[in-house]
Amino acid sequence: AVVYGLVEGLAGVEDRDVAYRVAGVSPRWPAAGTDEARVVVHYPASDGYVAYDYRQDPPAREIALTVTGSGQRAECHVLLPEGVPAATAVTNGATPVAFTTSRVESSAYADFGLVLPGPRTVQIRY
């Protein structure tokens, strides 16, 4: 129960299909005051996995999120730092990512999807 609380809570990884075919990635590291995290969740029986590298650079006002996995898609719901109402998101430093900004109580999130498998990097600028 403790591991699932950490994985689905703060790390924000959720299996939304079978063997991470569709992975939910909702890192909540700003809530813990953490600017960097690497997360890997793996099912040995099916070899399904999802992994991400999260880096926030407050002076640059940017979050870099690299997601990979064995599945077909990652649905990302990225917590923005406190007081940030909106952001922009790009891949490879220039290509815009279609996303929406959502709110849960007083927190703002950037929501977007990524096609997997293979590593995908998104820069969220706020």
C-alpha positions as CSV (number, residue, x, y, z in Angstrom):
1,A,0.0,0.0,0.0
2,V,2.9,2.4,0.8
3,V,4.6,1.7,-2.6
4,Y,1.3,2.2,-4.5
5,G,0.8,5.5,-2.5
6,L,4.2,6.8,-3.6
7,V,3.9,5.5,-7.2
8,E,0.4,6.8,-7.9
9,G,0.6,9.8,-5.5
10,L,3.7,11.8,-5.6
11,A,5.4,10.1,-8.6
12,G,2.0,10.0,-10.4
13,V,2.3,6.9,-12.5
14,E,-0.9,5.0,-13.2
15,D,-1.7,2.0,-15.5
16,R,-4.8,3.0,-17.4
17,D,-5.0,-0.1,-19.6
18,V,-3.0,-3.4,-19.5
19,A,0.8,-3.6,-18.8
20,Y,1.1,0.2,-19.3
21,R,-0.3,0.2,-22.8
22,V,-1.8,3.6,-21.8
23,A,0.1,5.2,-18.9
24,G,-1.0,8.1,-16.8
25,V,2.0,10.3,-15.9
26,S,1.1,13.0,-13.3
27,P,4.3,14.1,-11.5
28,R,3.5,16.2,-8.4
29,W,7.1,17.0,-7.4
30,P,6.6,20.8,-7.0
31,A,4.2,19.9,-4.0
32,A,7.2,18.2,-2.3
33,G,9.7,21.0,-3.2
34,T,11.6,18.7,-5.5
35,D,13.1,19.9,-8.7
36,E,14.5,16.6,-10.1
37,A,13.2,13.0,-10.1
38,R,13.7,9.8,-12.1
39,V,10.9,7.3,-11.9
40,V,10.7,3.8,-13.3
41,V,7.7,1.4,-12.8
42,H,7.9,-2.1,-14.3
43,Y,5.8,-5.2,-14.4
44,P,8.2,-8.2,-14.6
45,A,5.5,-10.7,-15.7
46,S,4.5,-8.7,-18.8
47,D,7.7,-6.5,-19.1
48,G,5.4,-3.5,-19.3
49,Y,7.0,-0.3,-18.0
50,V,6.8,3.4,-17.9
51,A,9.7,5.7,-16.9
52,Y,10.2,9.5,-16.8
53,D,12.8,12.0,-16.0
54,Y,11.5,15.3,-14.4
55,R,13.6,18.4,-14.1
56,Q,12.3,21.8,-13.0
57,D,14.5,24.9,-13.5
58,P,12.8,27.7,-11.6
59,P,15.2,30.5,-12.8
60,A,14.6,29.5,-16.4
61,R,10.8,29.0,-15.6
62,E,10.8,25.6,-17.3
63,I,10.0,22.0,-16.6
64,A,11.6,19.3,-18.8
65,L,9.8,16.0,-18.8
66,T,11.1,13.0,-20.7
67,V,8.7,10.0,-20.8
68,T,9.3,6.5,-22.2
69,G,7.7,3.2,-21.9
70,S,6.6,-0.1,-23.5
71,G,3.1,1.1,-24.2
72,Q,1.4,3.1,-26.9
73,R,0.6,6.3,-25.2
74,A,1.3,8.4,-22.1
75,E,-1.4,10.8,-20.8
76,C,0.4,13.5,-18.9
77,H,-1.1,15.8,-16.2
78,V,1.9,17.9,-15.0
79,L,1.5,20.0,-11.8
80,L,2.7,23.5,-12.4
81,P,4.5,25.4,-9.6
82,E,2.4,27.3,-7.1
83,G,1.1,30.6,-8.5
84,V,1.6,29.7,-12.2
85,P,-1.8,30.0,-13.9
86,A,-0.7,28.8,-17.4
87,A,2.2,27.7,-19.5
88,T,3.3,26.7,-23.0
89,A,4.7,23.3,-24.1
90,V,7.1,22.3,-26.9
91,T,9.1,19.3,-28.0
92,N,12.6,19.5,-29.4
93,G,12.8,23.1,-28.3
94,A,10.4,24.4,-30.9
95,T,7.5,22.1,-32.0
96,P,4.3,23.1,-30.0
97,V,2.5,20.4,-28.1
98,A,-1.2,20.5,-28.1
99,F,-2.2,20.8,-24.4
100,T,-4.8,22.2,-22.1
101,T,-4.4,23.8,-18.7
102,S,-6.6,22.4,-16.0
103,R,-7.3,23.2,-12.4
104,V,-7.7,21.0,-9.4
105,E,-8.7,23.2,-6.5
106,S,-6.0,25.9,-6.4
107,S,-3.4,23.9,-8.5
108,A,-2.8,24.3,-12.2
109,Y,-1.8,21.4,-14.5
110,A,-0.6,21.1,-18.1
111,D,-2.4,18.2,-19.8
112,F,-1.2,16.6,-23.0
113,G,-0.6,13.2,-24.6
114,L,2.5,11.6,-25.9
115,V,2.9,8.8,-28.4
116,L,5.0,5.9,-27.2
117,P,7.1,3.7,-27.3
118,G,10.3,5.6,-27.4
119,P,11.5,8.6,-25.3
120,R,9.6,11.8,-25.8
121,T,10.8,15.1,-24.2
122,V,8.5,18.1,-23.5
123,Q,9.6,21.5,-22.2
124,I,6.9,23.2,-20.3
125,R,7.6,27.0,-20.0
126,Y,5.8,29.1,-17.5
